[in-house]
Amino acid sequence: MKKTVIGIFAVAAMTFALSSCGEKLLTDAQVQEEIQKGFDAGKAAAESEMATKCDSEFEVRATAEFDRMKTEFANAAAAQPLK
């Protein structure tokens, strides 16, 4: 979300910079295209960050569950008498 807002401000700053240099301003379609590019870039970054976080949390939960089950198995095996 922050990157999207930054992208919008960057487009606005670029528009003002171009106008102050005597350059032609962007058309409405070009402005919308630049805004969409900023939004898409921010969305991709946010999705990537969330996927990385989810993967790392899953790894921690899976390892903890595996260790719990391994301990439970070892305790059950130790409690059974040998034949």
PDB file with SEQRES, HELIX, SHEET and CRYST1 records, atoms N, CA, C and O in Angstrom:
SEQRES   1 A   83  MET LYS LYS THR VAL ILE GLY ILE PHE ALA VAL ALA ALA          
SEQRES   2 A   83  MET THR PHE ALA LEU SER SER CYS GLY GLU LYS LEU LEU          
SEQRES   3 A   83  THR ASP ALA GLN VAL GLN GLU GLU ILE GLN LYS GLY PHE          
SEQRES   4 A   83  ASP ALA GLY LYS ALA ALA ALA GLU SER GLU MET ALA THR          
SEQRES   5 A   83  LYS CYS ASP SER GLU PHE GLU VAL ARG ALA THR ALA GLU          
SEQRES   6 A   83  PHE ASP ARG MET LYS THR GLU PHE ALA ASN ALA ALA ALA          
SEQRES   7 A   83  ALA GLN PRO LEU LYS                                          
HELIX    1 AA1 LYS A    2  SER A   20  1                                  19    
HELIX    2 AA2 ASP A   28  ALA A   79  1                                  52    
CRYST1    1.000    1.000    1.000  90.00  90.00  90.00 P 1           1          
ATOM      1  N   MET A   1       0.828  -1.172   0.000  1.00  0.00           N  
ATOM      2  CA  MET A   1       0.000   0.000   0.000  1.00  0.00           C  
ATOM      3  C   MET A   1       0.878   1.244   0.000  1.00  0.00           C  
ATOM      4  O   MET A   1       0.606   2.205  -0.719  1.00  0.00           O  
ATOM      5  N   LYS A   2       1.927   1.221   0.806  1.00  0.00           N  
ATOM      6  CA  LYS A   2       2.819   2.370   0.861  1.00  0.00           C  
ATOM      7  C   LYS A   2       3.486   2.608  -0.486  1.00  0.00           C  
ATOM      8  O   LYS A   2       3.662   3.750  -0.910  1.00  0.00           O  
ATOM      9  N   LYS A   3       3.854   1.527  -1.148  1.00  0.00           N  
ATOM     10  CA  LYS A   3       4.520   1.655  -2.440  1.00  0.00           C  
ATOM     11  C   LYS A   3       3.576   2.222  -3.486  1.00  0.00           C  
ATOM     12  O   LYS A   3       4.002   2.960  -4.374  1.00  0.00           O  
ATOM     13  N   THR A   4       2.296   1.883  -3.386  1.00  0.00           N  
ATOM     14  CA  THR A   4       1.313   2.426  -4.314  1.00  0.00           C  
ATOM     15  C   THR A   4       1.192   3.924  -4.131  1.00  0.00           C  
ATOM     16  O   THR A   4       1.187   4.682  -5.101  1.00  0.00           O  
ATOM     17  N   VAL A   5       1.096   4.342  -2.892  1.00  0.00           N  
ATOM     18  CA  VAL A   5       0.993   5.773  -2.606  1.00  0.00           C  
ATOM     19  C   VAL A   5       2.256   6.495  -3.068  1.00  0.00           C  
ATOM     20  O   VAL A   5       2.185   7.581  -3.643  1.00  0.00           O  
ATOM     21  N   ILE A   6       3.396   5.891  -2.816  1.00  0.00           N  
ATOM     22  CA  ILE A   6       4.660   6.487  -3.258  1.00  0.00           C  
ATOM     23  C   ILE A   6       4.687   6.572  -4.783  1.00  0.00           C  
ATOM     24  O   ILE A   6       5.159   7.563  -5.342  1.00  0.00           O  
ATOM     25  N   GLY A   7       4.188   5.546  -5.449  1.00  0.00           N  
ATOM     26  CA  GLY A   7       4.127   5.556  -6.905  1.00  0.00           C  
ATOM     27  C   GLY A   7       3.259   6.675  -7.439  1.00  0.00           C  
ATOM     28  O   GLY A   7       3.607   7.328  -8.423  1.00  0.00           O  
ATOM     29  N   ILE A   8       2.127   6.895  -6.787  1.00  0.00           N  
ATOM     30  CA  ILE A   8       1.232   7.978  -7.194  1.00  0.00           C  
ATOM     31  C   ILE A   8       1.913   9.324  -6.999  1.00  0.00           C  
ATOM     32  O   ILE A   8       1.838  10.195  -7.865  1.00  0.00           O  
ATOM     33  N   PHE A   9       2.572   9.491  -5.868  1.00  0.00           N  
ATOM     34  CA  PHE A   9       3.281  10.746  -5.633  1.00  0.00           C  
ATOM     35  C   PHE A   9       4.435  10.928  -6.616  1.00  0.00           C  
ATOM     36  O   PHE A   9       4.733  12.049  -7.029  1.00  0.00           O  
ATOM     37  N   ALA A  10       5.073   9.842  -6.985  1.00  0.00           N  
ATOM     38  CA  ALA A  10       6.163   9.928  -7.959  1.00  0.00           C  
ATOM     39  C   ALA A  10       5.646  10.391  -9.313  1.00  0.00           C  
ATOM     40  O   ALA A  10       6.280  11.205  -9.985  1.00  0.00           O  
ATOM     41  N   VAL A  11       4.494   9.871  -9.705  1.00  0.00           N  
ATOM     42  CA  VAL A  11       3.891  10.293 -10.974  1.00  0.00           C  
ATOM     43  C   VAL A  11       3.529  11.772 -10.912  1.00  0.00           C  
ATOM     44  O   VAL A  11       3.770  12.518 -11.861  1.00  0.00           O  
ATOM     45  N   ALA A  12       2.952  12.186  -9.797  1.00  0.00           N  
ATOM     46  CA  ALA A  12       2.587  13.599  -9.647  1.00  0.00           C  
ATOM     47  C   ALA A  12       3.832  14.484  -9.683  1.00  0.00           C  
ATOM     48  O   ALA A  12       3.832  15.542 -10.313  1.00  0.00           O  
ATOM     49  N   ALA A  13       4.884  14.047  -9.007  1.00  0.00           N  
ATOM     50  CA  ALA A  13       6.123  14.827  -8.996  1.00  0.00           C  
ATOM     51  C   ALA A  13       6.729  14.890 -10.392  1.00  0.00           C  
ATOM     52  O   ALA A  13       7.236  15.930 -10.812  1.00  0.00           O  
ATOM     53  N   MET A  14       6.672  13.769 -11.109  1.00  0.00           N  
ATOM     54  CA  MET A  14       7.206  13.756 -12.464  1.00  0.00           C  
ATOM     55  C   MET A  14       6.407  14.690 -13.370  1.00  0.00           C  
ATOM     56  O   MET A  14       6.982  15.374 -14.216  1.00  0.00           O  
ATOM     57  N   THR A  15       5.095  14.719 -13.198  1.00  0.00           N  
ATOM     58  CA  THR A  15       4.248  15.607 -13.991  1.00  0.00           C  
ATOM     59  C   THR A  15       4.613  17.058 -13.736  1.00  0.00           C  
ATOM     60  O   THR A  15       4.754  17.841 -14.676  1.00  0.00           O  
ATOM     61  N   PHE A  16       4.765  17.420 -12.470  1.00  0.00           N  
ATOM     62  CA  PHE A  16       5.126  18.797 -12.143  1.00  0.00           C  
ATOM     63  C   PHE A  16       6.543  19.130 -12.613  1.00  0.00           C  
ATOM     64  O   PHE A  16       6.808  20.250 -13.051  1.00  0.00           O  
ATOM     65  N   ALA A  17       7.442  18.165 -12.523  1.00  0.00           N  
ATOM     66  CA  ALA A  17       8.814  18.396 -12.978  1.00  0.00           C  
ATOM     67  C   ALA A  17       8.851  18.639 -14.479  1.00  0.00           C  
ATOM     68  O   ALA A  17       9.571  19.515 -14.959  1.00  0.00           O  
ATOM     69  N   LEU A  18       8.081  17.866 -15.207  1.00  0.00           N  
ATOM     70  CA  LEU A  18       8.045  18.039 -16.659  1.00  0.00           C  
ATOM     71  C   LEU A  18       7.422  19.379 -17.043  1.00  0.00           C  
ATOM     72  O   LEU A  18       7.866  20.030 -17.989  1.00  0.00           O  
ATOM     73  N   SER A  19       6.399  19.783 -16.308  1.00  0.00           N  
ATOM     74  CA  SER A  19       5.752  21.051 -16.644  1.00  0.00           C  
ATOM     75  C   SER A  19       6.664  22.234 -16.324  1.00  0.00           C  
ATOM     76  O   SER A  19       6.633  23.242 -17.029  1.00  0.00           O  
ATOM     77  N   SER A  20       7.459  22.125 -15.290  1.00  0.00           N  
ATOM     78  CA  SER A  20       8.338  23.226 -14.941  1.00  0.00           C  
ATOM     79  C   SER A  20       9.527  23.325 -15.887  1.00  0.00           C  
ATOM     80  O   SER A  20      10.163  24.376 -15.968  1.00  0.00           O  
ATOM     81  N   CYS A  21       9.837  22.251 -16.600  1.00  0.00           N  
ATOM     82  CA  CYS A  21      10.947  22.265 -17.556  1.00  0.00           C  
ATOM     83  C   CYS A  21      10.486  22.667 -18.951  1.00  0.00           C  
ATOM     84  O   CYS A  21      11.282  22.673 -19.890  1.00  0.00           O  
ATOM     85  N   GLY A  22       9.224  22.999 -19.092  1.00  0.00           N  
ATOM     86  CA  GLY A  22       8.717  23.347 -20.396  1.00  0.00           C  
ATOM     87  C   GLY A  22       8.358  22.133 -21.230  1.00  0.00           C  
ATOM     88  O   GLY A  22       8.053  22.271 -22.414  1.00  0.00           O  
ATOM     89  N   GLU A  23       8.388  20.949 -20.641  1.00  0.00           N  
ATOM     90  CA  GLU A  23       8.033  19.728 -21.348  1.00  0.00           C  
ATOM     91  C   GLU A  23       6.519  19.597 -21.409  1.00  0.00           C  
ATOM     92  O   GLU A  23       5.790  20.228 -20.643  1.00  0.00           O  
ATOM     93  N   LYS A  24       6.073  18.777 -22.321  1.00  0.00           N  
ATOM     94  CA  LYS A  24       4.653  18.521 -22.472  1.00  0.00           C  
ATOM     95  C   LYS A  24       4.172  17.665 -21.299  1.00  0.00           C  
ATOM     96  O   LYS A  24       4.848  16.713 -20.910  1.00  0.00           O  
ATOM     97  N   LEU A  25       3.026  17.994 -20.742  1.00  0.00           N  
ATOM     98  CA  LEU A  25       2.451  17.209 -19.658  1.00  0.00           C  
ATOM     99  C   LEU A  25       1.926  15.890 -20.192  1.00  0.00           C  
ATOM    100  O   LEU A  25       1.627  15.757 -21.379  1.00  0.00           O  
ATOM    101  N   LEU A  26       1.818  14.924 -19.305  1.00  0.00           N  
ATOM    102  CA  LEU A  26       1.280  13.626 -19.689  1.00  0.00           C  
ATOM    103  C   LEU A  26      -0.216  13.744 -19.955  1.00  0.00           C  
ATOM    104  O   LEU A  26      -0.910  14.565 -19.355  1.00  0.00           O  
ATOM    105  N   THR A  27      -0.688  12.914 -20.857  1.00  0.00           N  
ATOM    106  CA  THR A  27      -2.124  12.866 -21.110  1.00  0.00           C  
ATOM    107  C   THR A  27      -2.783  12.105 -19.962  1.00  0.00           C  
ATOM    108  O   THR A  27      -2.111  11.462 -19.156  1.00  0.00           O  
ATOM    109  N   ASP A  28      -4.103  12.192 -19.906  1.00  0.00           N  
ATOM    110  CA  ASP A  28      -4.826  11.458 -18.858  1.00  0.00           C  
ATOM    111  C   ASP A  28      -4.568   9.959 -18.957  1.00  0.00           C  
ATOM    112  O   ASP A  28      -4.420   9.285 -17.938  1.00  0.00           O  
ATOM    113  N   ALA A  29      -4.515   9.441 -20.171  1.00  0.00           N  
ATOM    114  CA  ALA A  29      -4.264   8.005 -20.360  1.00  0.00           C  
ATOM    115  C   ALA A  29      -2.869   7.629 -19.880  1.00  0.00           C  
ATOM    116  O   ALA A  29      -2.684   6.571 -19.278  1.00  0.00           O  
ATOM    117  N   GLN A  30      -1.885   8.488 -20.142  1.00  0.00           N  
ATOM    118  CA  GLN A  30      -0.524   8.212 -19.693  1.00  0.00           C  
ATOM    119  C   GLN A  30      -0.429   8.267 -18.174  1.00  0.00           C  
ATOM    120  O   GLN A  30       0.266   7.464 -17.552  1.00  0.00           O  
ATOM    121  N   VAL A  31      -1.142   9.230 -17.588  1.00  0.00           N  
ATOM    122  CA  VAL A  31      -1.149   9.331 -16.123  1.00  0.00           C  
ATOM    123  C   VAL A  31      -1.765   8.069 -15.525  1.00  0.00           C  
ATOM    124  O   VAL A  31      -1.222   7.503 -14.577  1.00  0.00           O  
ATOM    125  N   GLN A  32      -2.892   7.629 -16.073  1.00  0.00           N  
ATOM    126  CA  GLN A  32      -3.547   6.416 -15.570  1.00  0.00           C  
ATOM    127  C   GLN A  32      -2.638   5.195 -15.744  1.00  0.00           C  
ATOM    128  O   GLN A  32      -2.600   4.316 -14.883  1.00  0.00           O  
ATOM    129  N   GLU A  33      -1.912   5.148 -16.853  1.00  0.00           N  
ATOM    130  CA  GLU A  33      -0.986   4.039 -17.091  1.00  0.00           C  
ATOM    131  C   GLU A  33       0.135   4.032 -16.060  1.00  0.00           C  
ATOM    132  O   GLU A  33       0.496   2.975 -15.541  1.00  0.00           O  
ATOM    133  N   GLU A  34       0.682   5.196 -15.762  1.00  0.00           N  
ATOM    134  CA  GLU A  34       1.746   5.285 -14.754  1.00  0.00           C  
ATOM    135  C   GLU A  34       1.219   4.925 -13.365  1.00  0.00           C  
ATOM    136  O   GLU A  34       1.906   4.258 -12.591  1.00  0.00           O  
ATOM    137  N   ILE A  35       0.022   5.360 -13.055  1.00  0.00           N  
ATOM    138  CA  ILE A  35      -0.578   5.013 -11.763  1.00  0.00           C  
ATOM    139  C   ILE A  35      -0.779   3.511 -11.672  1.00  0.00           C  
ATOM    140  O   ILE A  35      -0.494   2.900 -10.642  1.00  0.00           O  
ATOM    141  N   GLN A  36      -1.277   2.909 -12.766  1.00  0.00           N  
ATOM    142  CA  GLN A  36      -1.495   1.454 -12.776  1.00  0.00           C  
ATOM    143  C   GLN A  36      -0.175   0.710 -12.620  1.00  0.00           C  
ATOM    144  O   GLN A  36      -0.114  -0.299 -11.917  1.00  0.00           O  
ATOM    145  N   LYS A  37       0.887   1.197 -13.269  1.00  0.00           N  
ATOM    146  CA  LYS A  37       2.203   0.566 -13.126  1.00  0.00           C  
ATOM    147  C   LYS A  37       2.660   0.604 -11.666  1.00  0.00           C  
ATOM    148  O   LYS A  37       3.151  -0.392 -11.135  1.00  0.00           O  
ATOM    149  N   GLY A  38       2.495   1.757 -11.028  1.00  0.00           N  
ATOM    150  CA  GLY A  38       2.875   1.880  -9.619  1.00  0.00           C  
ATOM    151  C   GLY A  38       2.055   0.963  -8.732  1.00  0.00           C  
ATOM    152  O   GLY A  38       2.585   0.336  -7.815  1.00  0.00           O  
ATOM    153  N   PHE A  39       0.748   0.884  -9.011  1.00  0.00           N  
ATOM    154  CA  PHE A  39      -0.129   0.016  -8.231  1.00  0.00           C  
ATOM    155  C   PHE A  39       0.271  -1.445  -8.412  1.00  0.00           C  
ATOM    156  O   PHE A  39       0.368  -2.191  -7.437  1.00  0.00           O  
ATOM    157  N   ASP A  40       0.506  -1.856  -9.670  1.00  0.00           N  
ATOM    158  CA  ASP A  40       0.876  -3.248  -9.930  1.00  0.00           C  
ATOM    159  C   ASP A  40       2.201  -3.608  -9.259  1.00  0.00           C  
ATOM    160  O   ASP A  40       2.353  -4.699  -8.711  1.00  0.00           O  
ATOM    161  N   ALA A  41       3.147  -2.685  -9.309  1.00  0.00           N  
ATOM    162  CA  ALA A  41       4.446  -2.941  -8.672  1.00  0.00           C  
ATOM    163  C   ALA A  41       4.285  -3.077  -7.156  1.00  0.00           C  
ATOM    164  O   ALA A  41       4.882  -3.962  -6.542  1.00  0.00           O  
ATOM    165  N   GLY A  42       3.485  -2.205  -6.562  1.00  0.00           N  
ATOM    166  CA  GLY A  42       3.244  -2.273  -5.115  1.00  0.00           C  
ATOM    167  C   GLY A  42       2.505  -3.539  -4.732  1.00  0.00           C  
ATOM    168  O   GLY A  42       2.808  -4.157  -3.712  1.00  0.00           O  
ATOM    169  N   LYS A  43       1.540  -3.924  -5.544  1.00  0.00           N  
ATOM    170  CA  LYS A  43       0.757  -5.135  -5.273  1.00  0.00           C  
ATOM    171  C   LYS A  43       1.651  -6.365  -5.341  1.00  0.00           C  
ATOM    172  O   LYS A  43       1.575  -7.241  -4.480  1.00  0.00           O  
ATOM    173  N   ALA A  44       2.502  -6.431  -6.368  1.00  0.00           N  
ATOM    174  CA  ALA A  44       3.402  -7.582  -6.509  1.00  0.00           C  
ATOM    175  C   ALA A  44       4.359  -7.658  -5.325  1.00  0.00           C  
ATOM    176  O   ALA A  44       4.632  -8.743  -4.812  1.00  0.00           O  
ATOM    177  N   ALA A  45       4.867  -6.507  -4.893  1.00  0.00           N  
ATOM    178  CA  ALA A  45       5.788  -6.498  -3.751  1.00  0.00           C  
ATOM    179  C   ALA A  45       5.078  -6.959  -2.480  1.00  0.00           C  
ATOM    180  O   ALA A  45       5.639  -7.725  -1.697  1.00  0.00           O  
ATOM    181  N   ALA A  46       3.850  -6.496  -2.275  1.00  0.00           N  
ATOM    182  CA  ALA A  46       3.097  -6.890  -1.082  1.00  0.00           C  
ATOM    183  C   ALA A  46       2.775  -8.382  -1.111  1.00  0.00           C  
ATOM    184  O   ALA A  46       2.885  -9.061  -0.090  1.00  0.00           O  
ATOM    185  N   GLU A  47       2.378  -8.894  -2.277  1.00  0.00           N  
ATOM    186  CA  GLU A  47       2.074 -10.326  -2.384  1.00  0.00           C  
ATOM    187  C   GLU A  47       3.322 -11.169  -2.141  1.00  0.00           C  
ATOM    188  O   GLU A  47       3.255 -12.208  -1.484  1.00  0.00           O  
ATOM    189  N   SER A  48       4.440 -10.729  -2.661  1.00  0.00           N  
ATOM    190  CA  SER A  48       5.695 -11.452  -2.463  1.00  0.00           C  
ATOM    191  C   SER A  48       6.085 -11.460  -0.991  1.00  0.00           C  
ATOM    192  O   SER A  48       6.521 -12.483  -0.463  1.00  0.00           O  
ATOM    193  N   GLU A  49       5.929 -10.325  -0.336  1.00  0.00           N  
ATOM    194  CA  GLU A  49       6.263 -10.231   1.087  1.00  0.00           C  
ATOM    195  C   GLU A  49       5.372 -11.146   1.916  1.00  0.00           C  
ATOM    196  O   GLU A  49       5.855 -11.837   2.813  1.00  0.00           O  
ATOM    197  N   MET A  50       4.077 -11.156   1.623  1.00  0.00           N  
ATOM    198  CA  MET A  50       3.150 -11.997   2.370  1.00  0.00           C  
ATOM    199  C   MET A  50       3.424 -13.478   2.103  1.00  0.00           C  
ATOM    200  O   MET A  50       3.330 -14.291   3.023  1.00  0.00           O  
ATOM    201  N   ALA A  51       3.760 -13.842   0.872  1.00  0.00           N  
ATOM    202  CA  ALA A  51       4.060 -15.235   0.559  1.00  0.00           C  
ATOM    203  C   ALA A  51       5.300 -15.699   1.312  1.00  0.00           C  
ATOM    204  O   ALA A  51       5.337 -16.817   1.826  1.00  0.00           O  
ATOM    205  N   THR A  52       6.310 -14.845   1.377  1.00  0.00           N  
ATOM    206  CA  THR A  52       7.538 -15.180   2.105  1.00  0.00           C  
ATOM    207  C   THR A  52       7.241 -15.363   3.586  1.00  0.00           C  
ATOM    208  O   THR A  52       7.725 -16.307   4.210  1.00  0.00           O  
ATOM    209  N   LYS A  53       6.446 -14.461   4.144  1.00  0.00           N  
ATOM    210  CA  LYS A  53       6.087 -14.547   5.564  1.00  0.00           C  
ATOM    211  C   LYS A  53       5.292 -15.824   5.837  1.00  0.00           C  
ATOM    212  O   LYS A  53       5.542 -16.525   6.817  1.00  0.00           O  
ATOM    213  N   CYS A  54       4.341 -16.113   4.965  1.00  0.00           N  
ATOM    214  CA  CYS A  54       3.508 -17.310   5.143  1.00  0.00           C  
ATOM    215  C   CYS A  54       4.357 -18.572   5.061  1.00  0.00           C  
ATOM    216  O   CYS A  54       4.192 -19.490   5.864  1.00  0.00           O  
ATOM    217  N   ASP A  55       5.267 -18.617   4.089  1.00  0.00           N  
ATOM    218  CA  ASP A  55       6.134 -19.787   3.939  1.00  0.00           C  
ATOM    219  C   ASP A  55       7.002 -20.001   5.173  1.00  0.00           C  
ATOM    220  O   ASP A  55       7.170 -21.134   5.624  1.00  0.00           O  
ATOM    221  N   SER A  56       7.553 -18.921   5.722  1.00  0.00           N  
ATOM    222  CA  SER A  56       8.417 -19.066   6.891  1.00  0.00           C  
ATOM    223  C   SER A  56       7.604 -19.489   8.117  1.00  0.00           C  
ATOM    224  O   SER A  56       8.065 -20.303   8.917  1.00  0.00           O  
ATOM    225  N   GLU A  57       6.396 -18.939   8.264  1.00  0.00           N  
ATOM    226  CA  GLU A  57       5.553 -19.339   9.390  1.00  0.00           C  
ATOM    227  C   GLU A  57       5.132 -20.798   9.260  1.00  0.00           C  
ATOM    228  O   GLU A  57       5.082 -21.522  10.255  1.00  0.00           O  
ATOM    229  N   PHE A  58       4.830 -21.232   8.041  1.00  0.00           N  
ATOM    230  CA  PHE A  58       4.455 -22.623   7.829  1.00  0.00           C  
ATOM    231  C   PHE A  58       5.607 -23.543   8.196  1.00  0.00           C  
ATOM    232  O   PHE A  58       5.400 -24.576   8.833  1.00  0.00           O  
ATOM    233  N   GLU A  59       6.815 -23.177   7.801  1.00  0.00           N  
ATOM    234  CA  GLU A  59       7.994 -23.992   8.098  1.00  0.00           C  
ATOM    235  C   GLU A  59       8.164 -24.149   9.612  1.00  0.00           C  
ATOM    236  O   GLU A  59       8.468 -25.240  10.094  1.00  0.00           O  
ATOM    237  N   VAL A  60       7.970 -23.071  10.350  1.00  0.00           N  
ATOM    238  CA  VAL A  60       8.095 -23.119  11.813  1.00  0.00           C  
ATOM    239  C   VAL A  60       7.019 -24.034  12.399  1.00  0.00           C  
ATOM    240  O   VAL A  60       7.315 -24.875  13.249  1.00  0.00           O  
ATOM    241  N   ARG A  61       5.772 -23.874  11.947  1.00  0.00           N  
ATOM    242  CA  ARG A  61       4.680 -24.701  12.475  1.00  0.00           C  
ATOM    243  C   ARG A  61       4.883 -26.175  12.128  1.00  0.00           C  
ATOM    244  O   ARG A  61       4.664 -27.048  12.968  1.00  0.00           O  
ATOM    245  N   ALA A  62       5.302 -26.452  10.896  1.00  0.00           N  
ATOM    246  CA  ALA A  62       5.497 -27.836  10.473  1.00  0.00           C  
ATOM    247  C   ALA A  62       6.634 -28.497  11.262  1.00  0.00           C  
ATOM    248  O   ALA A  62       6.520 -29.653  11.667  1.00  0.00           O  
ATOM    249  N   THR A  63       7.719 -27.768  11.477  1.00  0.00           N  
ATOM    250  CA  THR A  63       8.844 -28.302  12.242  1.00  0.00           C  
ATOM    251  C   THR A  63       8.432 -28.568  13.689  1.00  0.00           C  
ATOM    252  O   THR A  63       8.797 -29.595  14.262  1.00  0.00           O  
ATOM    253  N   ALA A  64       7.679 -27.649  14.274  1.00  0.00           N  
ATOM    254  CA  ALA A  64       7.227 -27.829  15.655  1.00  0.00           C  
ATOM    255  C   ALA A  64       6.311 -29.053  15.767  1.00  0.00           C  
ATOM    256  O   ALA A  64       6.428 -29.829  16.716  1.00  0.00           O  
ATOM    257  N   GLU A  65       5.405 -29.226  14.808  1.00  0.00           N  
ATOM    258  CA  GLU A  65       4.494 -30.374  14.837  1.00  0.00           C  
ATOM    259  C   GLU A  65       5.275 -31.680  14.645  1.00  0.00           C  
ATOM    260  O   GLU A  65       4.993 -32.675  15.312  1.00  0.00           O  
ATOM    261  N   PHE A  66       6.249 -31.676  13.739  1.00  0.00           N  
ATOM    262  CA  PHE A  66       7.072 -32.872  13.523  1.00  0.00           C  
ATOM    263  C   PHE A  66       7.832 -33.234  14.794  1.00  0.00           C  
ATOM    264  O   PHE A  66       7.875 -34.403  15.177  1.00  0.00           O  
ATOM    265  N   ASP A  67       8.428 -32.249  15.448  1.00  0.00           N  
ATOM    266  CA  ASP A  67       9.171 -32.510  16.681  1.00  0.00           C  
ATOM    267  C   ASP A  67       8.249 -33.042  17.772  1.00  0.00           C  
ATOM    268  O   ASP A  67       8.632 -33.939  18.524  1.00  0.00           O  
ATOM    269  N   ARG A  68       7.025 -32.491  17.865  1.00  0.00           N  
ATOM    270  CA  ARG A  68       6.059 -32.966  18.857  1.00  0.00           C  
ATOM    271  C   ARG A  68       5.701 -34.420  18.594  1.00  0.00           C  
ATOM    272  O   ARG A  68       5.667 -35.233  19.518  1.00  0.00           O  
ATOM    273  N   MET A  69       5.432 -34.751  17.331  1.00  0.00           N  
ATOM    274  CA  MET A  69       5.056 -36.120  16.988  1.00  0.00           C  
ATOM    275  C   MET A  69       6.223 -37.084  17.213  1.00  0.00           C  
ATOM    276  O   MET A  69       6.012 -38.215  17.650  1.00  0.00           O  
ATOM    277  N   LYS A  70       7.436 -36.650  16.923  1.00  0.00           N  
ATOM    278  CA  LYS A  70       8.615 -37.488  17.128  1.00  0.00           C  
ATOM    279  C   LYS A  70       8.795 -37.768  18.616  1.00  0.00           C  
ATOM    280  O   LYS A  70       9.100 -38.899  18.994  1.00  0.00           O  
ATOM    281  N   THR A  71       8.614 -36.770  19.458  1.00  0.00           N  
ATOM    282  CA  THR A  71       8.727 -36.945  20.903  1.00  0.00           C  
ATOM    283  C   THR A  71       7.632 -37.874  21.417  1.00  0.00           C  
ATOM    284  O   THR A  71       7.882 -38.741  22.255  1.00  0.00           O  
ATOM    285  N   GLU A  72       6.419 -37.684  20.908  1.00  0.00           N  
ATOM    286  CA  GLU A  72       5.289 -38.524  21.305  1.00  0.00           C  
ATOM    287  C   GLU A  72       5.551 -39.981  20.931  1.00  0.00           C  
ATOM    288  O   GLU A  72       5.261 -40.882  21.718  1.00  0.00           O  
ATOM    289  N   PHE A  73       6.090 -40.218  19.755  1.00  0.00           N  
ATOM    290  CA  PHE A  73       6.420 -41.576  19.316  1.00  0.00           C  
ATOM    291  C   PHE A  73       7.498 -42.186  20.198  1.00  0.00           C  
ATOM    292  O   PHE A  73       7.405 -43.349  20.590  1.00  0.00           O  
ATOM    293  N   ALA A  74       8.527 -41.394  20.510  1.00  0.00           N  
ATOM    294  CA  ALA A  74       9.610 -41.894  21.342  1.00  0.00           C  
ATOM    295  C   ALA A  74       9.103 -42.248  22.736  1.00  0.00           C  
ATOM    296  O   ALA A  74       9.505 -43.262  23.307  1.00  0.00           O  
ATOM    297  N   ASN A  75       8.220 -41.413  23.284  1.00  0.00           N  
ATOM    298  CA  ASN A  75       7.648 -41.682  24.606  1.00  0.00           C  
ATOM    299  C   ASN A  75       6.776 -42.940  24.578  1.00  0.00           C  
ATOM    300  O   ASN A  75       6.809 -43.736  25.517  1.00  0.00           O  
ATOM    301  N   ALA A  76       5.996 -43.125  23.505  1.00  0.00           N  
ATOM    302  CA  ALA A  76       5.145 -44.306  23.393  1.00  0.00           C  
ATOM    303  C   ALA A  76       6.006 -45.563  23.239  1.00  0.00           C  
ATOM    304  O   ALA A  76       5.687 -46.606  23.809  1.00  0.00           O  
ATOM    305  N   ALA A  77       7.073 -45.467  22.487  1.00  0.00           N  
ATOM    306  CA  ALA A  77       7.945 -46.621  22.284  1.00  0.00           C  
ATOM    307  C   ALA A  77       8.658 -46.990  23.588  1.00  0.00           C  
ATOM    308  O   ALA A  77       8.879 -48.170  23.859  1.00  0.00           O  
ATOM    309  N   ALA A  78       9.012 -46.008  24.381  1.00  0.00           N  
ATOM    310  CA  ALA A  78       9.705 -46.268  25.643  1.00  0.00           C  
ATOM    311  C   ALA A  78       8.734 -46.852  26.670  1.00  0.00           C  
ATOM    312  O   ALA A  78       9.154 -47.601  27.553  1.00  0.00           O  
ATOM    313  N   ALA A  79       7.446 -46.524  26.569  1.00  0.00           N  
ATOM    314  CA  ALA A  79       6.470 -47.011  27.537  1.00  0.00           C  
ATOM    315  C   ALA A  79       6.050 -48.465  27.271  1.00  0.00           C  
ATOM    316  O   ALA A  79       5.566 -49.143  28.177  1.00  0.00           O  
ATOM    317  N   GLN A  80       6.230 -48.933  26.064  1.00  0.00           N  
ATOM    318  CA  GLN A  80       5.836 -50.314  25.745  1.00  0.00           C  
ATOM    319  C   GLN A  80       6.934 -51.266  26.204  1.00  0.00           C  
ATOM    320  O   GLN A  80       8.117 -50.999  25.996  1.00  0.00           O  
ATOM    321  N   PRO A  81       6.546 -52.373  26.825  1.00  0.00           N  
ATOM    322  CA  PRO A  81       7.562 -53.363  27.265  1.00  0.00           C  
ATOM    323  C   PRO A  81       8.132 -54.107  26.065  1.00  0.00           C  
ATOM    324  O   PRO A  81       7.451 -54.314  25.060  1.00  0.00           O  
ATOM    325  N   LEU A  82       9.383 -54.500  26.189  1.00  0.00           N  
ATOM    326  CA  LEU A  82      10.039 -55.273  25.139  1.00  0.00           C  
ATOM    327  C   LEU A  82       9.550 -56.705  25.174  1.00  0.00           C  
ATOM    328  O   LEU A  82       9.290 -57.234  26.254  1.00  0.00           O  
ATOM    329  N   LYS A  83       9.417 -57.343  24.032  1.00  0.00           N  
ATOM    330  CA  LYS A  83       8.961 -58.737  23.977  1.00  0.00           C  
ATOM    331  C   LYS A  83      10.101 -59.656  23.731  1.00  0.00           C  
ATOM    332  O   LYS A  83       9.909 -60.870  23.652  1.00  0.00           O  
TER     333      LYS A  83                                                      
END                                                                             
